[in-house]
Amino acid sequence: MEKSLARYIWDHTRPQQLFILLIVALSMIPYYLAFDLPKQIVNGPIQGTGFEQPSDTQLFMPISFDIPFWGPVELYGGLPLERMPSLLALSLTFLVLVIINGLFKYYINTYKGRLGERLLRRIRYELVDRILRFPPKYFKHVKAGEVSSMVKDEVEPLGGFTADAFVQPALLGGQALTALIFIFIQHFWLGFIAFAMAMIQVGIIPRMRRRLIELGRERQITARQLAGRVAEIVDGIGTIHAYDTSNYERADIAARLGHIFRIRYDIYQWKFLVKFLNNFLAQLTPFLFYCIGGYLTIVGKLDVGQLVAVINAYKELPGPLKELIDWELVRQDVQVKYEQVVEQFDAENLIDPEIQAIDAANATLLNHPLTATNLVLEDDIGGRVLEHVSVKISPGETVAIIGTAASGGDRLAEALGRVIWPAGGKVTAGDDDLYALPESVTGRRISYASPEAYFFHGSLEDNLLYGVKHAPVEPAAYKGAASEQRKWDVAEAQRSGNPDFDLNGNWIDIGTLHANGKDGLFGSIMAVLDIVELSDDVLQLALHSTLPADAEVAPAVAAEIVGLRRDLRAELNRRDMNNLVIPFEEDAYNTEAPVAENLFFGMMRDPKASTKAIVKTPYFRTIMRESGLGDALFKMGQGIAESTVELFKDLPPDHPFFEQLTYMRGDEIPTYQHLLQRLRHNATPSDEDRIALIRLSFFYVEPRHRFGVLDEALMRKIVEVRHQFHANLPPELQGYIERYDPNAYLTSGTLIDNIVFGKLNHRYSDAIPKLREIGGELLRKRPELYHALMALGLESNVGAGGRRLNNLQRLKLSLARALIRRSDYYIFNRPLSGLDHHLQEHIVEAALAFLAKSGDNPAVVWVLSNTPLAKHFKRVLAFDGGTLVEDGTYETIVESGTVYKQLIA
């Protein structure tokens, strides 16, 4: 990268800088005229010079020049005006000049801002581009938080300075010089005073502010290190909790913040000292002007108009001068920051840009053997993990690699997948160096999967198809304003040195998938999900989510869900298993549902918040009072509170038993204990106390909590009041409750809530697996609904780094992401590590059969974490101690080798 920021800016913005400098030069003309006009106004119309007689006139705005060797040239003779019209004309001219100067500033600042943002965009893009070209070993010793902080925050001042790099000194210097020249023209010694004070400011203030730059640089480094440390805490939060080191981390952060505090405090002290001195020098000059200029005016060597003009001109001098000093300090500061960025991003052995060049139609096949010749691989500290290994993998081979975790086989897989670079020897594809081939070849014809696979924030489908988004296949269709906005985006991207790829276009290359046409895309997804046994997980994600209201298929899916609900009820009846689910019925109490759900007989998106809002309404209180149910629920809540306090009062608030309570938190025990004490002393309960106990009863389920406070009579009473409650339900409460209807879809509930439409019977411990089995059978009889639910599950967000998925799901998804691509070589580096051995065998068999049926005759290299699975491969490589010790068929490895016996022992 270019070491000098000024040269970098000039190289990329030269035409724009020259243009804006020309505008700045033109702006100096009205700027100077605005200085001279007050003198004409004071000396002319105001003091009456030239208007001694009422009928005297003066020429307004005469334009003439005295050109050397040519003589006087008159362009406009001027307009003769009397005293009052002349005052008005000159004042209006001054106003026009103020507007013109303001418009110049507006245009210059706007142009500068756009120019700065373009270069900031260019810098950030170049930094991210370099990150994408860093050698793999670079990422072993760099913190993601620090790098991202530099791209986001530390280059931000560079963009602002870009706009001011050449324009600001020209503009401010021009304004200051114009003001000084004007003062010199009015009076030499006043001009000399202004010049001397300006030089003192320029000479002293920048020297004092260099300390601020040093402190600022130190603050920047410590802030970057803090960002990296916070990122480490986020990534290692599980380890921190597991080892009880949270307070150690707090101490570390507090120490870092203390160091930053000391630096910033020093900055404030020095900053305001410099500001005090700068302001003093700025105010000293007007003092001299008033003294000396006043004396010269009194003795007749300076007229009042000239003094007013000089003072007015000097008012415009400190501002540009101060900003010019600030500009110099900012220049030094951003140069230091730029050098830090260059140093951080100036890595050796960057990947050549040509290797990552976009190629939308690359159909190159790797139909040559992959050969490792005398390959040497090293770890991060230079220790050798693979010693002079030579091996050849031919197209169509299925090769198993066995060995311990430190045997070196997994490192060979990383080299074949271009994850690490060799320290010695080479890896070739035919006659070509594998690391010299474009990524448009290796990134498409070699598929690599490992347990360390990363998943990006987005949907499960986005991550599954991430490996086929190589280049835009077809652009997005834009119309009207969107089309114009797209043209503007393309133009700005080109001006900023960014690629103009259309992110909204279609990036999924169907030709790189095991699919035919767009209709085959979903089939290809389903096939690989079945192979890695992830289909059921995707389906469960869908069933435990809500149906998006704005989805085009929502009405059809909702109708299908209601139909599946009926099929499930009929199938349970047919199998005499209808007791597994207690359905919601209009005239019956659901014993497995809370009291509130039975009373309101509907579903709420936020039950606790909605219930709290409902019980405060006059309508609900009237129903409770007139029906008598309020007193019954109050006594019920009192009984629940007494039993709960008696059982759990001696337990700490965070005891696991409180997880079983859906109606009370552990920290609420003392509150209810005091409430019960007041009631025992025959205190009249307040409205708040009654509501608290009634709400307590709302979340009670008799079969689960078993306090014996809910009998058949009270159940019938609740069902009776249910009808009264819904009979005249006011509109403001209807939005809280979505009433149960066996023939309607509940938008507030999940898909599984809608299908079951009831509560599981807790007396049957196997209710969930039985329902899942029956529901799966019924769902497959509705292929359109099954496909719609799978599509909904694929839209589930996996979270940052795939953290919303469990470890087993991440492993399966990583393997599926590789399998879905059509490649010539599949490198699987322990992708199923940690899975059950039987599940591993099932997936390995299915994956090999799937790739064999593809017709592409790919080679498969699989580093196994379950050694006996090597029997499914035609060739086995055994590694031990970083070397290849055996190479042959499964039978020969078993018969003659000792590595196999050690691994299965």
N, C-alpha and C positions, 0 to 999 in steps of 0.2 A: 504494500500500500504506500501511497505518497506520504512522505514524512512531514512535509510542510502543509499546514492547513490552508494558508493563503494561496499556495500554488495549486492545491487541490480545488479550491473554490474557483480560482481564475481559469483553470483548465476546463471546468465544466460549465461555467457561466459567463465566459468572455463576451459573447455578443450582447447578452442582457445587461452586463455590467457597463459596457460602453454606451449602450442606449440610455440607461438611467443616469449615467454621469453627464451625458449631454443635456438631459432634462434638468439636472441639478444646476448646470452652468446657466441655462436659460432662466432658472428661477432666481438667480442673483440680480437680474435686472429690476424686476419689480421690488425685490427686497431692498435694494439701494435707494430706489425712488421713494420708498416708504420712509426712509430716514430723512431725506432732503425735504419732503413736503411739509412737515411741521414747522421747519424754519421759515419757509415761504409764507405759511399761514400766519405765524406770529409777527414776522417783520413786515409783511404786506398788509392784509386787511385789518388785522387786530391792532398793530401799532400805527397803521396809517401811512407807512412809508410809500411814497408814490401816489398817495391819495390826499394831498394837502388841500386841494379844492374839491368841493362836492361833485363837480362834474368830471374830475380826473378819472382816467381809466388806465388799466394795466392789461398787457397781453396775457391771455390764458393759454397755457400749454404750447408755447412756440417750440418748434423742433428745428434745430440747426446744428451743424457740425463745422469745426475748423480743421480741415484735413491738411496735414503737412504737404508742402510742395503743390498744393492745389488751391488752398484758400478756403474761405467760408462757403458752406453749402446750406441753403435754407430749404427744408422740406415743407414746413408749414409755418406761416407767419404768425399764427396765434389769433385768438379771438379777444377783441378789446372788451373789458368788463369793468363796471364801476365797483365801488368798494364792497357793498353788500352782496351783489351777485358773484363777485370774485371770491368772497369768503365761502359762500355756499358751494360754488363750483370746486374750489380747492378741497373743501371738507368732503364733498361727495367723491372726489377723486381719491382722497385718502381711504375712504370706505371701500371703493372699488379695488384699490391696491391690497387692502387687508383681505378681501375676498379672494383675489387672485393668488396671493401668497398662501392662503389657507387651502385653496384647490391644488396648488403645486404640492404642498405638504401631504394632502390627502392622497394624491396620485402616487407620489414617491413612496409613501409609507405602505400603501396597498401593493404596489409593485414589488417593493422590498419583501413584504410578507409572503407573497406568492413565490418569489424567488427563493426565499429561505426555506419554505415548506417543501419545495421541490427538491432542494439539495438535501434536506433532512431525510426525506423519503429515499433519496438515492443512497445516502450513507447507511441508513438502516437496512435497506435491501442488500447492499454490498456486504454488510456484516453477517446477515443471515445467510447470504450466498456462500460466504467463506465458512460459516459453521457447517453447511451442507457439504463442503469440500475438505473439511478437516480430516486428517488420517485417524483411524480408529483409536490409536493409543492416546490421542490428545484428550479424548473424553474420559480417560481413566483418572486424570489428575486435575480436572477442572470442575468447578461447582456450577451446576445449572443455574442456581439463583444469581450468582455473580455475573455470568454471561448475559442472562436475560435482563438483569438490572442495567448493564452497560448499554444494551441495545435500546432499552426502553427509556431510561432516565439520563444516563451520562452523556449521550449524544444529543439530548434535547437542546442544550445551550448552543451546540454547534449550528443547528438550524437557524436559531435567532441571530447568531453572529454572521452567518452567510450573507444575510440581507444587508448587514452593516459593514462588511469587510472592506469595501471600497467606496460605497456610497456615503457612509456616515462621515468618514474623515473629509471627504470632498464637500459634503453639505455643511457640516459644522465648521470646518476650516474656512470654507467660503463665506459663511455667515459672519464668523469672527473677524476674518480679514476685511470683509466689506465694512463692518462696523468700525474697525481700527482706521481704515483708509478715510472713512467719512470724518472721524474725529480729527485725524491729522490735517485734513483739508480745512476744517473749521479753525483749528489752532494747533500749532506744532507741539507746544509744551504740554497741553492737555492730552494730545495723542501720545506723547512720549510717556506720560504718567500711566495712561491706560496700557500701553505696550509693556512697560516695566512691570506693572503688577501682574499682567497676564503671564509674563515669563517666570515670575516668582512662583505663581500657581503651578505652571506647567513643570517647573523644575523640582519643586518640593513635594507636591501631593503624590505624583506617581511613585517616587522613591519610598514614601511612607506606606503606600498601599501594597508594595511588593510583599510585605509581611502578611497581608490579608490573602494574597495569592497562595503563599506557602501553607497557611492555615487551611485555606479552602481545599487545597490538594489533599492535605492530610485528612480533612473531614470526608472528602469524597471516597478515599480509600477505605476508611473505617466504616462508612455507610455501606459500601459495596460488600465488605466482609460481613457486616451485620445481615444484609440480605441473603448472602450465601448461607450463613449460620441458621437463619430462620427457615430457609428451604430445607436444610438438613433436619431440623426439628420436625417439620411437617412430614418428610419422607420417613423418618425414623421414630414416629410417634408410638408405634407398637412396641418397639424395643425400650423406649423411655418408660412406658407404663409397666412393661414386664419386669424391668430391673429397678424400679423405684428411683429413677434418676431425674425426676421432674424438677426437684429443687436444685440439683446441680446445674441443670439447664437454665433455671431462673437466675442462679448466681452468675453464670456465664454471660447471659444477656444483660443483667444489671451492670456487670463490669464493663461490657462493651458500650452500653448506653452512658455510663459514667464518663468513659473516655471521650465519647462524642460530645457530651455536655461540656467538658472542660475545654475542648477545642472550640466549640461554638461560643462559649462565654468569652474566650480570648478574642474571637472574631468580633463580637459585639463591642468589647472595650476598645479595641484598636480602630474599629470602623467609626465609632462615634467621636473618637479623638481626631481622626482625620477629617471628619465632617465638620467638627467645631473649627478647626484651623482653616478649612476651605471657606466656610461661611464668613469667618473674620476677615480673611483677605478680600473676599468679594465685597464686603461692606466698607472696607477701608478706602477703596477707590472713590465711591460717591462722597465720602467725607472730604477727600482731597479736592474733588471737583467743586463741591460747594464752597470750600474755603478759597482755593486758588481761582476757580472760575468766577466766583462772586467778586473777588478782589479785582480781576481783570475787567469785569463788567462795570464795576464802580469807577475805575480809573479811565474807562472809555476805550480799552484795547480789545474788548469783546462785546458784541451786542447781545441783547437778551435772547433774540431768536436763535443765535448760534449756541448760547449756553443751554437753552432748552433742548435744542437738537442734539448737542453733545451728550447731555444727561439721558435723553431718550435713546440715543444710539447705544450708550453704555449699558442701559437696561437690557439690551439684546445681546450684550457681549458675555456676561458670566454664564448664561444658560448654555450656549454652544461650547464655551470653553470648558465648563464642568463636564458636559456630556462627552467632549473630545477626550478629556482625561479619563473618564469612565470607559470610553471605548478602548483606549490603550490598555487599561487594566483588564478589561474583558478579553481583549485580544490575547494577552499573555496567559490569562486563565484558560481560555478555550484551547489555546495551543498546547498547554500542558495536558489538558484532558484528551485532546486528540492524540497526543503522543502516547498516552496511557492506553487508549483504545487500539492504536496501531500496534503497540507492543503486545497487547493481549491477543490480538487477532492475526498477528504475523507469524503463523505457524509454519514449520518446515514441511516439505513434502506434501503440499496441498494437492488435492486431486485436480487434474487438468480439466478446465471447463468443457473441453471437447468430449470428455468421457461422459459427462452428464448432459450433453446436448439433447434437446427434445427431438424425438423421432416418432411421429404418429403412425407411420406405416412400416415399421421395422419388422420384417418377416424372416430375419436371419435365424437359422437353426444352429444349435450346438450339437451337430451330429458327429463330432469328433470326441475321442476319449479325453477325459480329464486326467492329467498326469502330474503327480507330485514327484519332483526329482531332487533327491538329496535335501529335502525340506527341513528347515530349522525354524522353530517358533520359540519366542521368548515371552515371559510374563512382563508385568509392569515394571519390575525392578531389575530386569535383565537376566533372570534365571531361565534356563532352557527347559521348556515343557515338552518339546518334541525334538528328537535328535536324529538328523540325517535319515529321514524316512523317504523311501521311494515306493510309490504305488500307482497303479494305473486302473482307472474305472472306465469301462467301455460302455457305449450306449446300450440300453436294454438290460444291463445287469441289475440284480438285486443283491446288495451287499450289506451284511450286518457287521457292525463294529462292536466288539465286546471288550470289557476291561473295567477296572475300577475308575472312580471319578477322577483320579490323578494319573491315570495310565497314559493319557495323551490322545486317545481316540476322539474325544470330543473336540480337542484342539485341531485335529486334522479336518473334522467336519466344519469347523469355523473357517479354516483356510479355504476349503473347497467352496464354501458359501460366501467368500470374500468379506467375512466379518472381521478378520484380523489379517495383517500383512506379514509376510515371512521376514525373518531376520537373516535367512540364508536359503540357498536353493531357489526353486521356482515352482510355480503351478501353471501348467499350460493346458489350453484347449486346442488339441491338434498341434499346430505349429505356433499358435498365438499365445502370448503371455496373458493369463487370465486377468491380471490386474491392469492390463493395457486395453482390454476390450471395453467398448462403451457400455454404460449401465443399461442402455436401451436393449442390449443383448443379454448381458448377465442377469440384469434385474428382471427379465421376463422369462428367460430360458432356464434359470436356476431358481428353484423355490427352496427357501430355508425356513425351518421352524425350530424353536427351542423354548425351554421354560421361561427364559428371560424376555420373551416377546412383549413389546409395549403396545398398549391400546390407547387410542386417542379419544379425547372427549367427544362423544357423538353417539349415534345409534349403533346397535349391534350389527346391523346390516352394513353401515358405513365401514366399520372395522373389518367385517368379513370380506368386503369387496375392495378394501384399501389397496391390495396388491395388484389390482388391474387398472388403477387410475394413473396411467403413464403419460397420457397426452390427451388434449381435447379431441374427441371423435367427431362431434358435430356441435356447432354453436347454438346457443340459446336463441329463441325467437323473441325479438323485442319489437314493440310497437309504440307509436306516439312518443310521449315524453320519455318513456323508458329507452327508446331507441336513441334519442338525442343525448340522454344521460350516458348511455354506453359509449357513444362517439366521444363525448367529453372525457370519460374515464380513460379511453384508449389513448387519446391525445396527451393527456396529463401523464399517463404511465410512460409513454415514449419520451416526453420531455424530461422525465425524472430518471431515465435510464432503467426503468422497470420493464419486465415483460408484459405484453398486453394479452396474456392468456385469459380466456373467459372462464372464470370459476363457476359460473352458473350454467355453462354448457354441459354436454354429456361427456364425461370422462371415462365411462365404463366401456372398455373395448370387449365386445362380446366374443370376438375372435380369439381372445386370450383365455376364455373360459371353457369349461367342459359343458358347453351349451350351444344350441343352434338357434340363432335369432333371438329376438326379445322375449318371445313366448317361452323359450327354453331357459331364460335367466332364473326364474323362480324354481324351475325343476332342478337346475344345477345347484342352487342353494339348498334345496330340500335334500338332494342326494348326499352332499357332504355333511349336512347336519345329522342325517341318519347314520352315516359311516362313523362319525365320532361320538354318536349317541348324545347329541346336544338338542335334538328335536324336542324332547320332553321338557327340557329346561326352558327353551324358547316358548313353548306352549304355556308353561306355568307363569312365565313373565307376562304373557298376554292375559291369562285368566285372572291374575291378581292386579290388573290395571283396569282403568275405566276406558270406555269407548269415547274417542274424541268426537265432540258434537259436530265439529266442522268437517269431519271426514265424509267423502262422497258415499262411501259404502255403509255409513252408520245406520241409516234406516233399514237396509237389507239385513245387516248383521244383527241388529236388535230384534228383528222379526225372527230370524233363524235361532237366536238365543232363546226366545220365548218358546219356539217350537221344540228346541232341545230340552227345555225345562219340562214340558209335558211328556216327552219321550222318557226322560229320566224317572219321572214319577210313575209312569206306566211300567217301566222295566223293574223298578223296585217292587211294585205291587205284584208283578208276574213272578218275581223271584222270592216273594214273601219276605222282603227286606225293607218294607216301608218304615219300620221303626228306626232305621238309621238316621233319618231326617225328620224333624218335626216341622211341618210346613206352616206358613203363615195363613191362618184362616180367619175370615171376617168375624165369626161368632165364637172363636175359641181362644183360650189363653195358651201362648207358647211357653212352656215351662223352661225351655233352654234360653229364652230371650230375657233381657233385663226388663224391669217393671216399666221404665219409660218407653221402651220400644213397644211393649204391649199396649200401653195407654195411648200413645200417639199413633200406633199402628202405621208406621212409616219409616222411611230411611232418611237420615240426615248426613250431610257431608262432614259436619263437625258436631258430633252428638253432644259433647259437653258444653260447647259455646252456645249451640242452638237451644239446648235444654235450659241453660241459665237465662237466656233471653226470654223464653216462653213463660217460665214460671213467674217472671216479674210483671207480666201483663195483667190488667184488670180482668180480661176475659177468662184467663186460666184460673185466677183466684176466685172468681164468681162460680165457675164450674165446680171447683174443689169445695167451696163453702156450701153451695146448694145441694150437692150430691152427697156430702158427708165423707167423701173419699179423702179430703184433705186431712181430717182428724185421724182416719185410719192409717194413712201413709205417714203422718206425724208419729203415731205410736209405733208403727213399724220401723221407722228410722231411729226412734229412741231405743227400740230393742236391738237393732243392729249396732248402734253406737255402744250400748252397754256390753254386748257380747264381745265386740271388737276391742274395746278398752280393757276389758277384763283379761282377754287372751294375750294382747300384744303390748300392754302398757310398759312392761319391763324390757322390751326389746329396743335396740337402737334404731333410729329412723331408716338406716340403710340396710336393715336385715333382709335377707332374701325372701322371708315369708310375706313381706309387704308386696312383693311382685304378684302374689296370688290375689291380692285385693284390687278389684276394679273400681271400688267405690270410695276408697280412702287412701291417702298417702301416709307414710310413716310420720312425717312431721306435723300431720294434722291431729294426731292422737291427743296431745295436751289440750288443743282447742276444744275437742269434743268432751274431754274429761272435765274441763271447767264448765262446759254447758250442762252436762249431766248433774254436776254438783249444784248448780243453780236450780235445776228442776226438782231435785230431791228436797230442797228447802222450800218447796211450794211456790217458787217464784213464777210469775206469769211470763210465759215465753214471749219474746219479742217477735216481730215479723221476720227479722233476720234469722232468729233461732229456728222458727218454724220452717222457713225456706231451706235452711241448712240441713235439717233432719229429713225433710221431704225429698230433697235432692239426693240425700244419702240412700234413700230407699229406691230411687230411680234406677240405680245401677246394680241392684241386688238380683241374683239368680239363685233360686232355692236349691236346685240339684248341685250347684257348684259350691255355694257357701254354707248351706245347711245349718242355719240358725233357727229354723222352725218358726219364722215370723210371718210366713206367707201360706195361708191355708186356702182351701177350695172356695170358701165363701168370699174371701177378699179377691181371689182371681176372677170370680164371676162379677164382682162389683167393678173391677177394673175394666172388664169387657163391656159392661153396661155403660160406664162413664165414657168409654172410647167412642160409642155411637153418639152420645150427647156432645162430646168435644168436637167431632167432625160435622155435626149437623149444621151448625152456624159458624163455622170457623172463619174469622175475619181475614180479609185479603193479606194484611200485613204478616199474618202467621203462616199463610199457605206457602210462602217462599221458604220457610224453614223445613217443612215436612213434605216428603214425597210419599204419598200413601201407597201401601201395598195393594197391588192388583195382579192376580195370577195371570191375567191376559195382557199385561203391559210390561215394558222394559223399564227398569229403574235406573235412571241416568246418574243418580247419586252413588250407586253401588258398583262394585267391581263385576267383571264378567262372571266370576265364580259365584258371587252373591246372587246374581240373576239366574244362573243355571240351577243352583241348589234351592233357592227361594225358600229358605227355612234355616233352622239351626241344627247342627249335628247333635246327636244324642250322646251325651258323655258316658252313658252306660256301656257303650260299645267302643272299645279301645281301637278296634280295627276299622272304624267307620271311614276314616280318610283313605286308606289304601283301597278299600272296596269301592268307594265312590269314584276314585280316580280310575280304577280298572273299568268299571261300568261306563263312566263318562267317556273314557277314551274309545271304547267300542262304539258307542253311539255317535261320537263325533266323527269317526272315520266313515260312518254311513252318510255323512253330510260333507262331501269333499270340498264344496265351495266355502262352507263355514270354516272348515279346518284350515283351508288355505288363507282365508281372511284373518283368522286368529294367529296363524304363524306370521303373516305379514305384520300384524299388530305387535307381536312379540319381537320381531326383528327391528322395529322402530324404537324399542326400549333403549334408554340412554345407559351406557355402560359406566359413566362417571369418569373422573380424571384418572388416567392410567388404568382404566377398567376395574376400579375399586368396588363398583357395585356388583361385580361378579365374584363368586367365590373362586378359590384357587383351582378347583377341578374344572369349573366352567372356563376359566382363562386358558388352561392347558388345552382343552378341547377346541376352543375358538382359535387358538394359535395354529393348531394342526389343520383345522378346516380352512383357514385363510390360505394356507399353502396348497392344500389339496384341490381347491376350486380353480386354481390356475393351470393352464396347459403349459407344461414345461418339459424340457428334455432331461433335466436332472432334478431330483428331489433329495434334499439334504435334511434329514430329520435328526436333530441333536438332542437325544433324550427328551422328546416332546411330551412323553407321558410319565415323566418321573413323578413318583408319589401316588400313582393310581393303583387300584387293586390289580393284582396280577392277572386275574381272569378277565377283567375289563380291558387291560392292556392287550391281551392276546386276541380278544374279540375285535378290537379296533385295528390292530396290526393286520389281521387276516382280511378284514373288510377293506382297509386302505390299499393293500397290495392287489386285491382282486379288482378294486375300482380302477386303479391305474393300469392294470393289465388289460382291462376291457376298453380303455380309452382309445386304443388303436394308435397311440403316439409312440409306443415302445420306449417309454422313458427309463432312465436308470434311477434306482432308488438306493440311497446310502442312509442307513438307519443306525444311529448309535443307540444301543439298547440299554435300558436300565433293568430289564428282566432277561437275563442271559438265555434261558431255555427257548425264548422266542426266536433265536437264531436259526432254528430248524425250518423256519418259513422262508429262508433266503438261500439263494443258490451259492453264495460265497460268504465266507466269514473271515474278518480281519481281527486278530487278537492283539491287543496292545498291553504293554506292561513297562512301567518306568520310563515312559516317553519314547519307547521304540516299538516297532512292529515285530512281534515275536513269532506270529503264525499267520499263514495265509492259505486258505484252502476251503474245501466244502465243510458243511456242518459235521458230516460223518468223520472226516479226517481230523478235524479239530477235537472232536470228542474222544477219538481213539488215541491219538498221539500226543495231544497237548496237555499240559498241566494247568494252563491258565483257566480253561473251562472248569476244571474240577475245583480250582480254588474259588472261582466266582460262585459256584452253586453250593459250595460246602457250608 
